[in-house]
Amino acid sequence: MRTNQAIIFFAIVFSIYGLINFYVIRKILSVIPDNYKNISLILLIFFALSYIAGRVLENYWVSYLSDFLIWCGSFWIAVMFYSFFFIIVIDLLRLINHFLPFFPDIPNKNLINVKNFIAISGAVLIFIIIAGGYLTTKIINVRHYEIFINKKAGNLNSLNIVMASDLHLGTINGQKFAYKIVDKINKLKPDLILFAGDIIDEDIKPVLKDNVGKALYELKAKYGIYGITGNHEYIGGVKEAVNYLNAHNIKMLQDTAILINNSFYIIGREDRSIDRFTGKKRKKLSELVNGIDKSLPIILMDHQPFHLEEAEENEIDLQLSGHTHNGQLWPLNYLLKKIYELPWGYKRKGNTHYYVSCGAGGWGPPVRLGSVPEIVNIKIHFVE
């Protein structure tokens, strides 16, 4: 990543993270008995810093310690997130009550009991939310779609595609997770397997240590297995990630268009992050389709689903994307609807079909609420 952009990017991220943690920790300490405040402060600061510490440590030494720190920090991110929302709601109610009193009068001697009750209730609610969200990550849905493309594809009448995005293979999603994904994909007997970015979480070292690529060798598809870069391949080191995936059964397409079986094209775009992390520019879609036979079906993979109109303008038949996780942690999915034209699911514009996956894995906390992990099975029928 270019130095100036790196400093600005991480300064913003760490500032927001630090301010939210300060607010949450301060509020938590206000309901902790004085005898336990010091030890509680130490533990809370440890959890707040553990994810960052674990990520830094794994760059130099992948070990049980780095894994422990990352797991602790990942769950803390979820705890922090929902604690922040819970506390905000309580503070807003207190503010409204200050101007428009609606709370019943409570004697001063009972105020401590009321505060403790609210704190304990909040802690129990957050625990239930996070436990449920963790169990949700273990459920990987297979979503089935049938679409029709009004083109002839050589001698093919149909094509069975299995698409997955955002596996985030690494410390949290290791070899066991990879085998689970591979097993589900192979059971669908795909003609073609496509991975729409963020296959690797961040640094490649945990993937090497856990030999995650061993599972990828077992993927089977008649017309091959292809992938593209996502922003996380760039965060962790794109060259190492791409080389690893190419060596483990996934052909990575980087601003490349290829003809498969003289029947259809696959285009794989570089992730938009290439500019921020390397200073290079990815090719325009119009450049990638230049010179190809548009009478044949064209399938595009583009990790981040911005500017969907580009695919329609360039006569793409099917665009596959990921990145959004559909928010991953409710209620972020509502915010995404303001950012993306299609934050999750299927859409058709003109002759172009779109699918944005919420992902099979996830970043940060192994928790999902309002967003279930998925693998997408799309059967294309070719008709003139």
C-alpha positions as CSV (number, residue, x, y, z in Angstrom):
1,M,0.0,0.0,0.0
2,R,1.3,3.5,-0.8
3,T,2.6,5.1,2.4
4,N,0.4,8.2,2.6
5,Q,-2.8,6.3,1.9
6,A,-1.7,3.6,4.4
7,I,-1.2,6.1,7.1
8,I,-4.6,7.9,6.4
9,F,-6.5,4.6,6.1
10,F,-5.2,3.0,9.3
11,A,-5.4,6.3,11.2
12,I,-9.1,6.5,10.5
13,V,-9.8,2.9,11.3
14,F,-7.8,2.8,14.5
15,S,-9.3,6.2,15.6
16,I,-12.9,5.0,15.2
17,Y,-12.0,1.6,16.8
18,G,-10.3,3.4,19.7
19,L,-13.1,5.9,20.3
20,I,-15.8,3.2,20.3
21,N,-13.8,1.1,22.7
22,F,-13.2,4.0,25.0
23,Y,-16.9,4.7,25.1
24,V,-17.9,1.1,25.7
25,I,-15.2,0.4,28.3
26,R,-15.9,3.6,30.2
27,K,-19.6,2.6,30.4
28,I,-18.9,-1.0,31.4
29,L,-16.5,0.2,34.2
30,S,-19.3,2.5,35.6
31,V,-21.3,-0.6,36.7
32,I,-18.3,-2.6,38.0
33,P,-17.8,-2.6,41.8
34,D,-14.8,-0.5,42.9
35,N,-12.9,-3.6,44.2
36,Y,-12.9,-5.0,40.6
37,K,-12.4,-1.9,38.5
38,N,-8.7,-2.2,38.1
39,I,-8.6,-5.9,37.0
40,S,-11.7,-5.3,34.8
41,L,-9.9,-2.4,33.1
42,I,-6.9,-4.5,32.4
43,L,-9.0,-7.3,30.9
44,L,-11.1,-5.0,28.8
45,I,-8.0,-3.3,27.4
46,F,-6.5,-6.7,26.7
47,F,-9.5,-7.8,24.7
48,A,-9.7,-4.4,22.9
49,L,-6.1,-4.8,21.7
50,S,-5.9,-8.5,21.2
51,Y,-7.1,-8.6,17.6
52,I,-4.6,-6.0,16.5
53,A,-1.8,-7.7,18.5
54,G,-2.7,-11.1,17.1
55,R,-2.7,-9.9,13.5
56,V,0.7,-8.1,14.0
57,L,2.2,-11.2,15.7
58,E,1.1,-13.6,13.0
59,N,3.2,-11.6,10.5
60,Y,6.3,-12.7,12.4
61,W,5.3,-15.8,14.3
62,V,2.2,-17.9,13.6
63,S,1.6,-19.8,16.8
64,Y,-1.0,-20.8,19.4
65,L,-0.5,-17.4,21.0
66,S,-1.3,-15.4,17.8
67,D,-4.3,-17.7,17.2
68,F,-5.5,-17.1,20.8
69,L,-5.2,-13.4,20.5
70,I,-7.0,-13.3,17.1
71,W,-9.9,-15.5,18.4
72,C,-10.2,-13.3,21.6
73,G,-10.1,-10.1,19.6
74,S,-12.5,-11.4,17.0
75,F,-15.2,-12.1,19.6
76,W,-14.5,-8.9,21.3
77,I,-15.3,-7.0,18.1
78,A,-18.8,-8.5,18.2
79,V,-19.1,-7.8,21.9
80,M,-17.9,-4.2,21.4
81,F,-20.3,-3.7,18.5
82,Y,-23.5,-4.9,20.2
83,S,-22.4,-3.3,23.6
84,F,-22.1,0.0,21.7
85,F,-25.6,-0.3,20.3
86,F,-27.1,-1.3,23.6
87,I,-25.4,1.5,25.5
88,I,-26.4,4.1,22.8
89,V,-30.0,3.0,23.2
90,I,-29.9,3.4,27.0
91,D,-28.2,6.8,26.8
92,L,-30.7,8.0,24.2
93,L,-33.6,7.0,26.4
94,R,-31.9,8.8,29.4
95,L,-31.5,11.9,27.2
96,I,-35.2,11.8,26.1
97,N,-36.2,11.3,29.7
98,H,-34.2,14.3,30.8
99,F,-36.4,16.6,28.6
100,L,-39.6,14.5,28.5
101,P,-39.7,12.5,31.7
102,F,-41.3,9.1,31.3
103,F,-39.3,6.8,33.6
104,P,-40.9,6.1,36.9
105,D,-39.4,7.8,40.0
106,I,-36.9,5.5,41.6
107,P,-35.5,6.2,45.1
108,N,-31.8,6.8,45.2
109,K,-31.1,3.7,47.3
110,N,-32.6,1.6,44.5
111,L,-30.7,3.2,41.6
112,I,-27.7,0.9,41.9
113,N,-29.9,-2.1,41.8
114,V,-31.6,-0.8,38.7
115,K,-28.3,0.0,37.0
116,N,-27.0,-3.5,37.8
117,F,-30.2,-5.1,36.5
118,I,-29.9,-3.2,33.2
119,A,-26.2,-4.1,32.9
120,I,-26.8,-7.8,33.6
121,S,-29.8,-7.9,31.2
122,G,-27.7,-6.3,28.5
123,A,-24.8,-8.7,29.1
124,V,-27.1,-11.7,28.9
125,L,-28.8,-10.3,25.7
126,I,-25.4,-9.7,24.0
127,F,-24.2,-13.2,25.0
128,I,-27.3,-14.8,23.4
129,I,-26.9,-12.7,20.3
130,I,-23.3,-13.6,19.8
131,A,-23.8,-17.3,20.7
132,G,-26.6,-17.4,18.1
133,G,-24.5,-15.5,15.6
134,Y,-21.6,-18.0,16.1
135,L,-23.9,-21.0,15.5
136,T,-25.2,-19.3,12.4
137,T,-21.7,-19.3,10.9
138,K,-21.8,-23.1,11.0
139,I,-24.8,-23.2,8.8
140,I,-23.8,-22.9,5.1
141,N,-26.8,-22.6,2.8
142,V,-26.8,-23.7,-0.8
143,R,-28.9,-21.3,-2.8
144,H,-30.2,-22.5,-6.2
145,Y,-31.0,-20.3,-9.2
146,E,-31.9,-21.0,-12.8
147,I,-31.3,-18.3,-15.4
148,F,-31.7,-18.1,-19.1
149,I,-29.2,-16.5,-21.4
150,N,-30.4,-15.7,-24.9
151,K,-27.2,-16.8,-26.7
152,K,-25.8,-20.0,-28.1
153,A,-22.9,-21.5,-26.2
154,G,-21.2,-23.9,-28.7
155,N,-22.7,-27.3,-28.1
156,L,-23.8,-26.5,-24.6
157,N,-27.4,-26.4,-23.7
158,S,-26.8,-25.6,-20.0
159,L,-24.0,-24.9,-17.6
160,N,-24.0,-25.8,-13.9
161,I,-22.0,-23.2,-12.0
162,V,-21.1,-23.2,-8.3
163,M,-20.0,-19.8,-7.0
164,A,-18.6,-18.9,-3.6
165,S,-17.1,-15.7,-2.3
166,D,-15.4,-14.3,0.8
167,L,-14.1,-17.6,2.3
168,H,-11.5,-15.6,4.2
169,L,-9.3,-18.6,4.7
170,G,-6.9,-18.1,7.6
171,T,-6.8,-18.3,11.4
172,I,-10.6,-18.3,11.9
173,N,-11.5,-20.3,8.8
174,G,-8.9,-23.0,8.6
175,Q,-8.5,-26.4,6.9
176,K,-11.6,-27.9,8.6
177,F,-13.8,-25.1,7.2
178,A,-12.1,-25.4,3.7
179,Y,-13.0,-29.2,3.6
180,K,-16.6,-28.4,4.5
181,I,-16.8,-25.9,1.6
182,V,-15.2,-28.3,-0.8
183,D,-17.5,-31.1,0.2
184,K,-20.6,-29.0,-0.3
185,I,-19.4,-27.7,-3.7
186,N,-18.4,-31.2,-5.0
187,K,-21.8,-32.6,-4.0
188,L,-23.4,-30.1,-6.5
189,K,-21.4,-31.7,-9.3
190,P,-20.5,-28.4,-10.9
191,D,-19.3,-27.9,-14.5
192,L,-17.6,-24.7,-13.3
193,I,-16.4,-23.4,-9.9
194,L,-15.9,-19.7,-9.4
195,F,-14.5,-17.9,-6.4
196,A,-15.4,-14.2,-6.4
197,G,-12.7,-12.7,-4.2
198,D,-11.5,-12.6,-0.6
199,I,-10.5,-16.3,-0.8
200,I,-7.6,-15.6,1.6
201,D,-8.3,-13.6,4.7
202,E,-5.2,-11.5,5.2
203,D,-1.7,-12.8,5.8
204,I,-0.9,-16.1,4.0
205,K,1.1,-17.5,6.9
206,P,-1.8,-19.1,8.8
207,V,-3.0,-20.7,5.6
208,L,0.4,-22.2,5.1
209,K,0.7,-23.4,8.7
210,D,-2.7,-25.1,8.6
211,N,-2.1,-26.5,5.0
212,V,-5.5,-25.2,3.9
213,G,-4.6,-25.7,0.3
214,K,-4.8,-29.5,0.8
215,A,-8.6,-29.2,0.8
216,L,-8.6,-27.1,-2.4
217,Y,-6.9,-29.9,-4.3
218,E,-10.1,-31.9,-4.0
219,L,-12.3,-29.5,-5.9
220,K,-13.6,-31.0,-9.1
221,A,-15.2,-29.2,-12.1
222,K,-15.4,-30.2,-15.8
223,Y,-14.4,-26.8,-17.1
224,G,-12.1,-25.8,-14.2
225,I,-11.9,-23.7,-11.1
226,Y,-11.3,-19.9,-11.3
227,G,-10.9,-17.1,-8.8
228,I,-10.3,-13.4,-8.6
229,T,-8.6,-11.1,-6.1
230,G,-10.6,-9.3,-3.4
231,N,-9.5,-6.5,-1.1
232,H,-8.2,-8.9,1.5
233,E,-5.8,-10.5,-0.9
234,Y,-4.3,-7.0,-1.2
235,I,-4.3,-6.4,2.5
236,G,-2.3,-9.6,3.2
237,G,-0.1,-9.5,0.1
238,V,-1.6,-10.1,-3.3
239,K,1.4,-11.7,-4.9
240,E,1.8,-14.4,-2.3
241,A,-2.0,-15.1,-2.2
242,V,-2.3,-15.4,-5.9
243,N,0.7,-17.7,-6.2
244,Y,-0.6,-19.9,-3.5
245,L,-4.1,-20.2,-5.0
246,N,-2.7,-20.8,-8.5
247,A,-0.6,-23.6,-7.0
248,H,-3.6,-25.1,-5.2
249,N,-6.1,-25.8,-8.0
250,I,-7.6,-22.3,-8.4
251,K,-6.7,-20.4,-11.6
252,M,-6.6,-16.7,-10.7
253,L,-7.9,-14.3,-13.3
254,Q,-6.4,-10.8,-12.9
255,D,-7.9,-8.5,-15.5
256,T,-8.2,-11.4,-17.8
257,A,-10.7,-12.8,-20.3
258,I,-10.6,-16.4,-21.3
259,L,-12.6,-18.6,-23.7
260,I,-13.7,-21.9,-22.2
261,N,-14.4,-24.9,-24.5
262,N,-15.1,-22.5,-27.4
263,S,-18.5,-22.0,-25.7
264,F,-18.4,-19.1,-23.2
265,Y,-16.1,-16.5,-21.7
266,I,-15.0,-15.8,-18.2
267,I,-13.7,-12.4,-17.3
268,G,-12.0,-11.9,-13.9
269,R,-11.3,-8.3,-12.8
270,E,-8.7,-7.1,-10.4
271,D,-10.2,-5.8,-7.2
272,R,-10.8,-2.1,-6.9
273,S,-8.2,-2.1,-4.0
274,I,-5.3,-2.4,-6.5
275,D,-5.1,1.4,-6.7
276,R,-5.0,1.9,-2.9
277,F,-2.5,-0.8,-2.2
278,T,-0.2,-0.7,-5.2
279,G,-0.9,2.6,-7.0
280,K,-1.7,0.7,-10.2
281,K,-5.0,1.0,-12.1
282,R,-7.2,-2.0,-13.0
283,K,-8.3,-2.2,-16.6
284,K,-11.6,-0.8,-17.6
285,L,-14.3,-3.4,-18.4
286,S,-14.5,-2.1,-21.9
287,E,-10.9,-3.0,-22.4
288,L,-11.4,-6.5,-21.2
289,V,-14.3,-7.2,-23.5
290,N,-12.6,-5.6,-26.5
291,G,-11.9,-8.2,-29.2
292,I,-13.9,-11.0,-27.7
293,D,-16.9,-12.6,-29.5
294,K,-20.0,-11.1,-27.8
295,S,-22.2,-13.6,-29.5
296,L,-21.0,-16.1,-26.9
297,P,-22.1,-15.9,-23.3
298,I,-19.9,-13.8,-21.0
299,I,-19.6,-14.3,-17.3
300,L,-17.9,-11.6,-15.2
301,M,-16.4,-11.8,-11.7
302,D,-15.9,-8.5,-10.0
303,H,-15.4,-8.7,-6.2
304,Q,-17.0,-5.4,-5.1
305,P,-20.4,-4.7,-6.6
306,F,-20.1,-1.1,-7.6
307,H,-21.3,0.5,-10.8
308,L,-23.5,-2.4,-12.0
309,E,-24.4,-0.5,-15.1
310,E,-20.9,-1.1,-16.5
311,A,-21.8,-4.8,-17.0
312,E,-25.0,-4.0,-18.8
313,E,-23.3,-1.4,-21.0
314,N,-20.6,-3.9,-22.0
315,E,-23.1,-6.8,-22.8
316,I,-22.1,-9.0,-19.9
317,D,-24.6,-11.8,-19.4
318,L,-23.9,-12.7,-15.8
319,Q,-21.9,-10.8,-13.1
320,L,-20.9,-12.5,-9.9
321,S,-19.7,-10.4,-6.9
322,G,-19.3,-10.7,-3.1
323,H,-17.6,-8.4,-0.6
324,T,-20.6,-7.1,1.2
325,H,-21.3,-10.1,3.6
326,N,-24.8,-8.6,3.6
327,G,-23.6,-6.6,6.6
328,Q,-22.6,-9.8,8.5
329,L,-23.7,-8.1,11.8
330,W,-27.3,-6.8,11.9
331,P,-28.3,-4.0,11.5
332,L,-25.4,-3.2,9.1
333,N,-27.4,-4.8,6.3
334,Y,-29.7,-1.7,6.3
335,L,-26.7,0.6,5.9
336,L,-25.4,-1.4,2.9
337,K,-28.7,-0.7,1.1
338,K,-27.7,2.9,1.1
339,I,-24.2,2.1,-0.4
340,Y,-24.9,-0.6,-3.0
341,E,-27.5,-0.9,-5.6
342,L,-27.5,-4.6,-4.9
343,P,-26.0,-5.5,-1.5
344,W,-27.1,-9.1,-1.7
345,G,-29.0,-11.5,-3.9
346,Y,-30.2,-11.7,-7.5
347,K,-31.1,-8.9,-9.9
348,R,-31.6,-8.5,-13.6
349,K,-31.1,-5.3,-15.6
350,G,-31.8,-5.6,-19.3
351,N,-30.1,-8.8,-20.5
352,T,-27.6,-8.8,-17.7
353,H,-28.1,-11.1,-14.6
354,Y,-26.4,-10.2,-11.3
355,Y,-25.7,-12.1,-8.2
356,V,-24.0,-10.6,-5.1
357,S,-23.2,-13.2,-2.5
358,C,-23.1,-12.6,1.2
359,G,-20.1,-15.0,1.4
360,A,-19.3,-18.4,2.7
361,G,-17.0,-17.2,5.4
362,G,-16.6,-13.9,7.1
363,W,-14.2,-11.2,8.4
364,G,-13.4,-10.6,12.0
365,P,-15.8,-12.0,14.5
366,P,-17.0,-15.6,13.6
367,V,-20.5,-14.2,14.1
368,R,-23.4,-13.6,11.7
369,L,-26.7,-12.1,12.5
370,G,-29.3,-11.4,9.7
371,S,-26.9,-12.9,7.2
372,V,-26.5,-16.7,6.7
373,P,-23.3,-18.0,4.9
374,E,-24.0,-19.3,1.5
375,I,-22.7,-21.2,-1.6
376,V,-24.6,-20.3,-4.8
377,N,-25.6,-22.8,-7.4
378,I,-26.6,-21.2,-10.7
379,K,-27.8,-23.3,-13.6
380,I,-27.6,-21.4,-16.9
381,H,-29.8,-22.4,-19.8
382,F,-28.6,-21.2,-23.2
383,V,-31.4,-20.4,-25.6
384,E,-31.3,-18.4,-28.9
